Every structure is written in structure tokens, then in C-alpha cells.
Amino acid sequence: MEIKSNSKITGLGAYLPEKILNNHDFESMVETNDEWIVRRTGVRERHISAKNEYASDMAIKAVENLIEKYNVRVDDVDMIIVTTFTPDHLSPTVSAMVQGHFGINGTGTMDLNSGCTGFVYGLCVADSLITSGRSNKVLVIASETISKVVDYSDRNTCILFGDAAAASLIERQENKGNFLVSGFSTDGKLGDNVSCSNFSDNIYGRLVGKNRIFQQVGKFVYEYVIKNVPNGIRNLLKKANMTLDDINWFVPHSANLRMVEALCEKLNFSINKTLVSNEFFGNTSSVSIPLAIWKALCDLKIKAGDTLLLYGFGGGLTHGGLVITW
Ligand SMILES: CC(C)(COP(=O)(O)OP(=O)(O)OC[C@H]1O[C@@H](n2cnc3c(N)ncnc32)[C@H](O)[C@@H]1OP(=O)(O)O)[C@@H](O)C(=O)NCCC(=O)NCCS
């Protein structure tokens, strides 16, 4: 049974690195072309972090954008959660580096890695901390520098990804929370289909190959998502006695626009009520969902009171979602 939430998202900022790679830029790197990339993925451009620009730098810029846009304070947050699978270091964490930069006293910090589902987890942890009474104000930041682990000789992978960061503020609003329901699922035994190794050279005995390089079995992931995510969504909505008719905006992980279209078709849900971020930003892993919301807010698409279904999927393999009102 879901407990009535006491937390509300009160602001959302974002940061995109300056450098842009368009599809034509890939034509000199691998055997591909703009027409194939647009037709199979929907991506036209993606932003790429500078050589010395890391997840913590981008997270800080996203928080600065949040502060500027909403005129809010972050010096009184009591938890900073950063979702990332591309942290600057294993230690210190990105969240601790954000704390250090802003000099926020008396706050907890944690990095959370659940691949592309990460931001949905981050929001759920923030809501749980606030609703249980343990926190009052939480920053949930997604920041990814995927370009630093992409193999630019692998045409199956490199064309998809981009770098970005997004920062959200979650605050206590007693009995007026906007988190309605959440649900998660993991298939760890399938993990080697989306991998980026660290210390170990194998996953369940299967060699990973290139160290610290993102690798995926794209076709398998595509089929896994189309097979499992619709049921995940139906189960999530059932828990809240809701149907897709109650949803104003579907915000799936922007892995690949064709995948999103296939999901909408399977769910019989209008693509026009779907928010994505991959056309001009690529697949930005855990940032893709907040980035799609940020863009829709800039475009004045989302209205106060709208119901949003956020659904992430990817590394783990994990998938999971969250329904919120705005
Ligand atoms: C990776 C992905 C874009 C490939 O698209 P696809 O439509 O499934 O393409 P396929 O893998 O069936 O490949 C079709 C052909 O295009 C080729 N191809 C792959 N990438 C190419 C590219 N960038 N340019 C041109 N051709 C390409 C393949 O080699 C293959 O050629 P072949 O038929 O001669 O073997 C797609 O599967 C995908 O997005 N998967 C999910 C990714 C994902 O969610 N990852 C998890 C992290 S969130």
C-alpha cells in the first residue's frame, strides 16, 4: 500500500555542455550517415562534455540553473542525491563534491547508480526520506558524462549518447505531496547486455572485453524493453487504481525515439502526450527523464496539476517508474 506523500518537486534546472556533435560529424568516424541515425534512433544532435569537464562540474551548473530559474536556496537542503553511472571518481562521490562546492553544512550526500533508471530511484528515495519525516529538503541531481566511456569506433553505440545534467529540488509540503505511486523491477542475470566495467573483467563469468568502455547488445535491450516495460507500466498504474487515461504526460527514458514510438504503440498511448529529450540531446542515461521535463517546462507544455508517468529502463537490467502530479 502506498503511503500518502508529503513531498513536492518545487524546481528543476539543467545544464548542457557547450560542444555539440551532429550526425554528420559521425560520418568521418564510423560507417554511418544522418539518414540512418535519424530513421533508427530519432537523434539529430548531442552535447559533449569538455575534456576536463566531469559529472560534478555539470551537476553544479545544473544546480546554479535551478537557483537562478526558481530563485530558491539550497544551503538548507539536508540530503543531496546524485544519480550517475559516470562519476568523476569512485571516491569522493559527486554528491560530496557538490556539497563541497556550495559549502552546504549539515547535509547528507549519496551517489545512486541504477543506470538509466537512476533519476526515478533518486526521486523515490527523496520522497521516502521526506514522507517518513527524516528529511525536509532534498536535491536530486542527475549528471552523466557518457561520452567519456563511449567507444567512438562502435557505430552501434556511439551515435546514441550525449552528456547532460539536471537538478531538482524536493521539499516538504505536509499532506500536499505530489508523488502518487512507484514500482521497480530488475533482471540482474541479463546485466552484461548493458555494461561498463570497473575492477572485474567478467559478469557472471562472461568476459566484458574493453575496460571502462560502455558496451551494449542494442538489439537485445530494444526487444527486452518492448517486451517488459508495457507490463511494468500496467502493474504500476494498477497499484494506484489508475489507467493510462489518467496520464497527461508519459515521460519514458529517451533511449531511442523509435523505442518510445514502439512503446506507445504497444500501450495504445498517443505519442503526442509523450515527452522525450533525445532528438537534440541524445540518450543521456539517468538525465534523459528530467531533461525531457525541463524542456517541456521551457516549452510551456506541462501545466500545474498535470499527471506525469515517469518510466526508466536500462543498465542492470532495471526498469521502474513513478507517477507524480505537477
Ligand atoms: C542500437 C540500436 C540503435 C540499433 O538499431 P537497430 O534498428 O536495432 O539496428 P540493428 O542492430 O538491427 O542493425 C541493423 C543494421 O544496421 C547496422 N548499423 C548499426 N549501427 C549503425 C549505424 N550507426 N549506422 C549505420 N548502420 C548501422 C548494423 O550493423 C546492422 O547491419 P547488418 O544488418 O548488416 O548486420 C537500437 O537497437 C537501440 O537503440 N537499442 C537500445 C539501446 C539502449 O536502450 N541501450 C541501453 C542503454 S539505455
Ligand as a Chemical Component Dictionary entry (heavy atoms), coordinates in Angstrom:
data_LIG
# 
_chem_comp.id                   LIG 
_chem_comp.type                 NON-POLYMER 
_chem_comp.pdbx_formal_charge   0 
_chem_comp.three_letter_code    LIG 
# 
loop_
_chem_comp_atom.comp_id 
_chem_comp_atom.atom_id 
_chem_comp_atom.alt_atom_id 
_chem_comp_atom.type_symbol 
_chem_comp_atom.charge 
_chem_comp_atom.model_Cartn_x 
_chem_comp_atom.model_Cartn_y 
_chem_comp_atom.model_Cartn_z 
_chem_comp_atom.pdbx_ordinal 
LIG C1  C1  C 0 21.484 0.205  -31.086 1  
LIG C2  C2  C 0 20.285 0.461  -31.972 2  
LIG C3  C3  C 0 20.207 1.947  -32.328 3  
LIG C4  C4  C 0 20.439 -0.313 -33.284 4  
LIG O1  O1  O 0 19.316 -0.084 -34.100 5  
LIG P1  P1  P 0 18.541 -1.318 -34.796 6  
LIG O2  O2  O 0 17.469 -0.724 -35.600 7  
LIG O3  O3  O 0 18.166 -2.278 -33.681 8  
LIG O4  O4  O 0 19.640 -1.902 -35.733 9  
LIG P2  P2  P 0 20.235 -3.382 -35.783 10 
LIG O5  O5  O 0 21.039 -3.652 -34.559 11 
LIG O6  O6  O 0 19.117 -4.324 -36.139 12 
LIG O7  O7  O 0 21.202 -3.260 -37.001 13 
LIG C5  C5  C 0 20.724 -3.139 -38.331 14 
LIG C6  C6  C 0 21.900 -2.928 -39.258 15 
LIG O8  O8  O 0 22.352 -1.562 -39.100 16 
LIG C7  C7  C 0 23.756 -1.565 -38.857 17 
LIG N1  N1  N 0 24.096 -0.407 -38.011 18 
LIG C8  C8  C 0 24.236 -0.355 -36.651 19 
LIG N2  N2  N 0 24.564 0.873  -36.282 20 
LIG C9  C9  C 0 24.659 1.613  -37.424 21 
LIG C10 C10 C 0 24.935 2.960  -37.684 22 
LIG N3  N3  N 0 25.238 3.834  -36.710 23 
LIG N4  N4  N 0 24.911 3.386  -38.964 24 
LIG C11 C11 C 0 24.609 2.556  -39.970 25 
LIG N5  N5  N 0 24.340 1.252  -39.791 26 
LIG C12 C12 C 0 24.348 0.792  -38.527 27 
LIG C13 C13 C 0 24.019 -2.881 -38.172 28 
LIG O9  O9  O 0 25.390 -3.236 -38.290 29 
LIG C14 C14 C 0 23.111 -3.799 -38.935 30 
LIG O10 O10 O 0 23.728 -4.152 -40.161 31 
LIG P3  P3  P 0 23.601 -5.648 -40.756 32 
LIG O11 O11 O 0 22.120 -5.835 -40.978 33 
LIG O12 O12 O 0 24.426 -5.576 -41.991 34 
LIG O13 O13 O 0 24.139 -6.529 -39.682 35 
LIG C15 C15 C 0 18.991 0.008  -31.283 36 
LIG O14 O14 O 0 18.964 -1.403 -31.203 37 
LIG C16 C16 C 0 18.809 0.558  -29.880 38 
LIG O15 O15 O 0 18.617 1.758  -29.693 39 
LIG N6  N6  N 0 18.798 -0.314 -28.873 40 
LIG C17 C17 C 0 18.568 0.033  -27.484 41 
LIG C18 C18 C 0 19.663 0.854  -26.914 42 
LIG C19 C19 C 0 19.504 1.051  -25.439 43 
LIG O16 O16 O 0 18.415 1.292  -24.964 44 
LIG N7  N7  N 0 20.583 0.897  -24.721 45 
LIG C20 C20 C 0 20.578 0.804  -23.301 46 
LIG C21 C21 C 0 21.137 1.968  -22.638 47 
LIG S1  S1  S 0 19.822 2.982  -22.159 48 
# 
loop_
_chem_comp_bond.comp_id 
_chem_comp_bond.atom_id_1 
_chem_comp_bond.atom_id_2 
_chem_comp_bond.value_order 
_chem_comp_bond.pdbx_ordinal 
LIG C1  C2  SING 1  
LIG C2  C3  SING 2  
LIG C2  C4  SING 3  
LIG C2  C15 SING 4  
LIG C4  O1  SING 5  
LIG O1  P1  SING 6  
LIG P1  O2  DOUB 7  
LIG P1  O3  SING 8  
LIG P1  O4  SING 9  
LIG O4  P2  SING 10 
LIG P2  O5  DOUB 11 
LIG P2  O6  SING 12 
LIG P2  O7  SING 13 
LIG O7  C5  SING 14 
LIG C5  C6  SING 15 
LIG C6  O8  SING 16 
LIG C6  C14 SING 17 
LIG O8  C7  SING 18 
LIG C7  N1  SING 19 
LIG C7  C13 SING 20 
LIG N1  C8  SING 21 
LIG N1  C12 SING 22 
LIG C8  N2  DOUB 23 
LIG N2  C9  SING 24 
LIG C9  C10 SING 25 
LIG C9  C12 DOUB 26 
LIG C10 N3  SING 27 
LIG C10 N4  DOUB 28 
LIG N4  C11 SING 29 
LIG C11 N5  DOUB 30 
LIG N5  C12 SING 31 
LIG C13 O9  SING 32 
LIG C13 C14 SING 33 
LIG C14 O10 SING 34 
LIG O10 P3  SING 35 
LIG P3  O11 DOUB 36 
LIG P3  O12 SING 37 
LIG P3  O13 SING 38 
LIG C15 O14 SING 39 
LIG C15 C16 SING 40 
LIG C16 O15 DOUB 41 
LIG C16 N6  SING 42 
LIG N6  C17 SING 43 
LIG C17 C18 SING 44 
LIG C18 C19 SING 45 
LIG C19 O16 DOUB 46 
LIG C19 N7  SING 47 
LIG N7  C20 SING 48 
LIG C20 C21 SING 49 
LIG C21 S1  SING 50 
# 
